[in-house]
């Protein structure tokens, strides 16, 4: 019997999804580990290497093009689900089409781009990045199969053969999306940004009307999932751990952000810094020019910076701080210290900031490695949920981005417990109601109020404890 992964549908989520990580010896060890891990990961997730054969090559009725999910090993209706118009699951297939819609046309006009559907700035993420294209490859397929699974020329003809194994397919170029680090690396390219051509949505593009970049790997994966975790899947690839995917995704997102920040060509825009890296609502808030007006910003104890300075977006740092306290307590204090040191260095200049970014990035990489090996059982999951919703982290919810990550985290961690059978659906119902209230508190960025959000999320603590 097949067991399908579920996601709780909450008010405001569709809007969020559209708009929407010591000593010198330790430092050297982390640096070496970082370089080795990064090199092997890049080799495993280079989705553009080889020849991209196109969606049509996967669409036979004996492959992935059936109208019903009646395949013996895989569903075989994967393309139909990829094209599904009524759910977020069809978003990848619509990616190219939206470039010809009024909003994209307006954005292109503001940017001085003649046609978004032929501009490299857009096609890097709204189509399949292909180093080489087969005869059935079509640009207008949008984000096709090979955008995530990798160019198929090396494994297409053999991945279904008798005796084929997942390990063999991976050795021939299939991206191991069951590996949380590999999946995060691929997803982050477009849903967060990369240094590859057309995969960095900078502040100028967002100012022209592009949705704000936001990402949470497990929840986004659930919205796009086109497979079932049945007995066969578990035998071939193992059982996925939602909490592990969430934690690794947070660490990889921080590593990616700090990596991009360290590249001068991306991190600066003329005489200004590239504002993509900064917390949007720290500047995009109402200004009161009244003698009795009070500042609308709220002090964030995790960001020791001068008043009025745009802060670096710390949404992933906050989530990692909560996860580390439970799953890696031995480096929790050092991680928080390095995070604060990075923020403080922003006030000193770019060179000190880049140096501290490199130190913090080492910890993010180490955490991605550790979390990818962690089991994240029931008790740990509840501890992380309680830490995010409780007083230890609450003072850091001063801006919209971090608050969005917090409510998505509670949602995805609860779903993980329910889907794994560790919490019953009826028992989770009361917490889902409180999660919906917290979602409502971040439904509209311009109406975000820190205290209101903290109260909404904090009300869930007692329920989380009772479920434990």
C-alpha positions in Angstrom: 0.0 0.0 0.0 1.4 3.4 -1.0 1.7 6.1 1.7 1.5 9.6 0.4 3.2 12.5 2.0 0.8 15.3 3.1 1.0 19.0 3.6 -1.3 21.1 5.6 -2.9 23.8 3.5 -3.1 27.1 5.4 -4.4 30.5 4.6 -1.8 32.8 3.1 0.7 30.0 2.2 0.1 30.3 -1.5 1.0 34.0 -1.3 4.1 33.3 0.8 5.2 30.6 -1.7 4.8 33.0 -4.7 6.7 35.8 -3.0 8.2 33.3 -1.1 23.3 28.5 8.3 37.1 28.5 17.9 40.2 27.8 17.7 42.5 28.0 14.7 42.8 24.2 14.7 39.0 23.8 14.6 38.8 26.5 11.9 41.3 24.7 9.7 39.6 21.4 10.2 36.3 23.0 9.2 37.8 24.6 6.2 39.3 21.3 4.9 36.0 19.6 5.5 34.1 22.4 3.7 36.3 22.2 0.6 36.1 18.4 0.3 32.3 18.3 0.9 31.7 21.2 -1.5 33.7 19.5 -4.3 31.9 16.2 -4.0 28.5 17.8 -3.8 29.1 20.0 -6.9 30.1 16.8 -8.8 26.9 15.1 -7.7 24.6 18.0 -8.5 25.9 19.4 -11.7 22.5 19.1 -13.4 23.7 20.8 -16.6 26.5 18.4 -17.4 25.8 16.0 -20.2 23.1 16.4 -22.7 19.5 17.3 -21.7 17.2 15.2 -23.8 14.0 17.0 -22.9 10.7 16.2 -21.2 9.3 14.3 -24.2 11.9 11.6 -23.7 10.4 10.8 -20.3 6.7 10.9 -21.6 6.1 7.4 -23.0 3.0 5.6 -21.6 5.4 2.8 -20.4 7.5 5.4 -18.6 6.3 8.6 -16.9 3.5 9.6 -19.2 0.5 7.6 -18.0 -2.8 9.2 -17.0 -3.1 6.9 -13.9 -0.7 6.1 -11.1 -0.7 2.4 -11.7 2.9 1.7 -12.2 4.4 -1.2 -10.3 7.6 0.5 -9.2 7.0 4.3 -9.7 3.7 6.0 -10.2 4.3 6.6 -14.0 1.9 9.6 -14.0 4.8 11.9 -13.0 4.5 14.2 -16.1 0.8 14.7 -15.6 1.4 15.7 -12.0 4.2 18.0 -13.2 1.7 19.7 -15.5 -1.1 19.9 -13.0 -2.7 23.3 -13.4 -4.7 23.4 -10.2 -2.0 22.9 -7.6 1.5 24.3 -6.8 2.8 20.9 -8.1 2.5 22.3 -11.7 4.5 25.4 -11.0 7.7 24.1 -12.6 5.9 23.3 -15.9 4.4 26.8 -15.9 7.8 28.5 -15.3 8.5 29.4 -18.9 4.9 30.4 -19.7 4.8 33.1 -17.0 7.6 34.9 -18.8 5.0 35.9 -21.4 2.4 37.0 -18.9 1.6 40.7 -18.2 3.6 40.8 -15.0 6.7 39.5 -16.6 6.4 41.8 -19.5 6.1 44.7 -17.2 9.2 43.6 -15.2 11.2 43.2 -18.4 10.2 46.7 -19.5 11.3 48.2 -16.3 14.6 46.4 -16.5 15.2 47.4 -20.1 14.9 43.8 -21.3 13.2 43.4 -24.7 11.7 40.0 -24.0 11.8 38.0 -20.8 11.2 34.8 -22.6 14.5 35.1 -24.4 16.6 36.9 -21.8 19.4 35.0 -20.0 18.5 36.8 -16.8 15.2 35.0 -16.7 15.9 31.7 -18.5 18.4 30.5 -16.0 15.6 29.6 -13.6 12.4 29.7 -15.8 13.7 27.0 -18.1 16.0 24.0 -17.9 19.7 25.0 -17.8 21.3 22.8 -20.5 24.9 22.7 -21.5 23.9 20.5 -24.5 20.4 19.9 -25.9 19.0 16.8 -27.5 16.6 16.8 -30.4 13.5 16.7 -28.3 14.6 19.4 -25.8 12.2 22.4 -25.8 12.9 25.6 -24.0 9.2 26.2 -23.4 9.0 23.0 -21.3 10.1 25.3 -18.5 11.6 23.7 -15.5 11.6 20.2 -16.8 12.6 16.8 -15.4 16.3 17.4 -16.0 16.3 20.7 -14.1 16.2 18.6 -10.9 17.2 15.1 -11.9 20.1 16.1 -14.1 20.9 15.9 -17.8 19.8 12.4 -18.8 22.1 11.5 -21.6 24.2 9.3 -19.4 21.4 7.4 -17.6 18.2 7.7 -19.6 18.5 4.4 -21.5 19.8 2.4 -18.5 17.9 3.6 -15.5 15.0 1.3 -16.1 17.0 -1.7 -17.3 16.9 -5.0 -15.5 19.4 -5.0 -12.7 19.6 -1.2 -12.6 20.1 0.3 -9.1 19.8 3.8 -7.7 23.5 3.9 -7.0 24.3 2.9 -10.6 22.0 5.6 -11.9 23.7 8.2 -9.7 27.1 7.1 -10.9 25.9 7.8 -14.5 24.7 11.3 -13.8 21.3 11.1 -12.0 21.1 13.6 -9.2 20.6 11.8 -5.9 17.6 13.9 -4.7 17.1 11.5 -1.9 20.3 13.0 -0.4 19.2 16.2 1.5 22.4 18.0 0.7 22.2 17.2 -3.0 18.5 18.2 -3.2 19.2 21.5 -1.3 22.0 22.3 -3.7 19.8 21.9 -6.7 16.8 23.7 -5.3 18.7 26.6 -3.9 20.1 27.4 -7.4 16.8 28.9 -8.4 14.8 29.3 -5.2 17.6 31.1 -3.4 20.2 32.0 -6.0 23.5 30.9 -7.4 26.5 32.5 -9.2 25.5 30.7 -12.4 24.2 32.8 -15.3 20.6 33.9 -14.8 20.2 32.4 -11.3 20.6 35.4 -9.1 17.5 37.6 -8.5 19.1 40.7 -7.3 17.5 43.7 -5.6 17.1 45.5 -9.0 15.0 42.6 -10.4 12.9 42.5 -7.2 12.4 46.2 -7.4 11.1 45.8 -10.9 8.4 43.5 -9.6 9.8 40.0 -9.2 8.6 38.2 -6.0 10.9 38.2 -3.0 13.1 35.2 -2.8 12.1 32.8 0.0 12.7 29.1 0.4 12.2 26.2 2.9 13.3 22.9 1.4 11.0 20.3 3.0 7.8 22.3 2.5 8.7 23.3 -1.1 9.6 19.7 -1.8 6.2 18.6 -0.5 4.4 21.0 -2.8 6.3 19.7 -5.8 6.5 16.0 -4.9 5.5 13.6 -7.7 6.4 10.3 -6.1 5.1 8.2 -3.3 7.2 6.9 -0.4 6.0 3.3 -0.7 7.7 0.1 0.2 9.7 0.0 -3.0 10.9 3.6 -2.7 12.1 2.9 0.9 13.9 -0.3 -0.3 15.7 1.6 -3.1 16.4 4.9 -1.5 15.6 4.7 2.2 12.9 6.6 4.1 13.0 10.4 3.9 13.2 12.4 7.2 11.3 15.7 6.9 13.1 17.2 9.9 16.4 16.2 8.4 15.5 17.8 5.1 14.4 21.0 6.9 17.5 21.3 9.0 19.9 20.5 6.1 18.0 23.0 3.9 18.5 25.8 6.5 22.2 25.0 6.8 22.7 24.9 3.0 20.7 28.1 2.5 23.0 30.0 5.0 26.1 28.5 3.3 24.8 29.6 -0.1 24.0 33.1 1.1 27.4 33.6 2.7 29.1 32.1 -0.4 27.4 34.5 -2.7 28.0 37.5 -0.4 31.7 36.7 -0.6 31.7 37.3 -4.4 32.3 41.0 -5.1 30.6 40.9 -8.5 27.3 39.8 -6.8 27.6 41.5 -3.4 28.0 45.1 -4.7 25.9 47.3 -7.0 27.9 50.4 -8.0 28.7 52.3 -4.8 26.0 50.4 -2.9 25.9 46.9 -1.4 23.6 44.4 -3.2 20.5 44.7 -1.1 19.4 41.2 -1.9 21.4 40.0 1.1 19.7 42.3 3.5 16.4 42.1 5.5 13.8 43.7 3.3 11.5 45.0 6.0 14.3 46.7 7.8 14.1 49.4 5.1 10.6 48.7 3.6 8.7 49.9 6.6 6.5 53.0 7.1 8.3 56.3 7.8 6.8 58.8 10.2 8.0 62.4 10.0 6.3 63.6 13.0 7.9 65.3 16.1 6.4 62.7 18.4 7.1 59.7 16.1 9.0 56.7 17.5 11.2 54.4 15.5 9.3 51.5 14.0 12.2 49.1 14.1 12.6 46.6 16.9 15.9 45.7 18.5 17.2 42.3 17.5 19.6 40.8 20.1 21.2 38.5 17.5 22.3 41.4 15.3 24.7 43.8 17.2 24.7 46.6 14.6 24.3 50.4 14.9 20.8 51.7 14.8 19.6 52.5 11.3 22.0 50.1 9.5 20.3 47.6 7.1 20.8 44.2 8.7 21.9 41.1 6.9 18.9 38.7 6.4 19.3 36.3 9.3 16.3 34.0 8.8 18.4 30.9 8.3 20.7 31.8 11.2 17.7 32.0 13.5 16.4 28.6 12.5 19.8 27.0 12.7 20.3 28.5 16.2 17.1 26.6 17.3 18.2 23.4 15.6 21.7 23.5 17.0 20.5 23.9 20.6 18.9 20.5 20.2 20.9 18.6 17.6 24.4 20.0 18.0 24.6 21.6 21.4 28.4 21.3 21.5 28.8 24.1 19.0 25.6 26.1 19.7 27.4 28.8 21.7 30.2 29.2 19.1 27.7 29.3 16.2 25.7 32.1 17.9 29.0 34.0 18.6 30.1 33.7 15.0 26.7 34.9 13.8 26.9 38.0 16.0 30.5 38.6 14.9 29.4 38.5 11.3 26.7 41.0 11.9 29.0 43.3 13.8 31.6 43.1 11.1 29.1 44.6 8.6 29.5 47.9 10.4 33.3 47.8 10.0 33.5 47.4 6.2 33.3 44.8 3.5 36.7 43.1 4.1 36.0 42.3 7.8 32.5 41.2 6.9 33.8 38.8 4.2 36.3 37.4 6.7 33.6 36.7 9.2 31.3 35.3 6.5 34.0 32.7 5.7 34.2 31.7 9.4 30.4 31.4 9.7 30.1 29.6 6.4 32.4 26.8 7.8 29.9 26.2 10.6 27.0 26.1 8.2 28.8 23.5 6.1 29.7 21.5 9.1 26.0 21.6 10.3 24.8 20.5 6.9 27.1 17.4 7.1 26.0 16.6 10.7 22.3 17.1 10.1 22.5 14.9 7.0 23.6 12.1 9.2 21.2 12.8 12.1 18.1 10.7 12.7 16.0 13.5 14.3 13.6 11.4 16.3 10.3 12.4 17.9 11.6 14.0 21.0 14.3 16.1 19.1 11.6 17.3 16.7 9.4 18.5 19.5 12.3 20.2 21.2 13.2 22.1 18.0 9.5 23.1 17.6 9.3 24.3 21.2 12.6 26.2 20.8 11.4 28.1 17.7 8.1 29.0 19.3 9.5 29.7 22.8 11.1 32.6 24.6 14.7 31.6 23.7 14.3 32.5 20.0 11.3 34.9 20.2 13.2 38.1 20.7 14.9 37.6 17.3 11.6 37.7 15.4 11.9 41.4 14.6 11.5 41.2 10.9 9.2 39.5 8.3 11.7 37.1 6.8 12.7 35.3 10.0 9.1 35.1 11.1 8.0 33.5 7.8 10.7 30.9 8.2 9.6 30.2 11.8 6.0 29.5 11.0 7.0 27.4 8.0 9.3 25.4 10.3 6.6 24.6 12.8 4.3 23.6 10.0 6.8 21.3 8.2 8.1 19.7 11.5 4.5 18.9 12.6 3.8 17.4 9.1 6.9 15.3 9.5 5.7 13.9 12.8 2.2 13.2 11.4 3.5 11.6 8.2 5.8 9.3 10.0 3.0 8.2 12.3 4.6 9.7 15.5 1.6 12.1 16.0 -2.0 11.4 15.1 -3.8 13.7 12.7 -6.6 14.4 15.2 -4.0 15.2 18.0 -2.3 17.6 15.6 -5.5 19.5 14.7 -5.3 21.9 17.6 -1.7 22.9 16.8 -2.6 23.3 13.1 -5.2 25.9 14.1 -2.5 27.9 16.0 -0.1 27.5 13.0 -2.8 29.1 10.8 -3.1 32.0 13.1 0.7 32.5 12.9 0.5 32.3 9.1 -2.1 35.0 9.2 0.3 37.2 11.1 2.8 37.0 8.2 0.2 37.0 5.4 0.9 40.6 4.4 4.5 41.8 4.6 3.5 45.4 4.9 1.2 44.7 7.8 3.7 42.6 9.7 3.9 43.4 13.5 6.6 41.6 15.5 4.8 41.5 18.8 1.6 40.2 17.1 3.5 37.5 15.4 5.4 36.5 18.6 2.1 36.2 20.5 0.6 34.1 17.7 3.6 31.7 17.6 4.1 31.7 21.3 0.5 30.5 21.9 1.6 27.2 20.3 4.2 26.3 23.0 1.7 24.9 25.4 0.1 22.8 22.7 3.5 21.5 21.5 4.3 20.5 25.1 1.0 18.7 25.5 1.6 16.7 22.2 5.0 15.6 23.5 
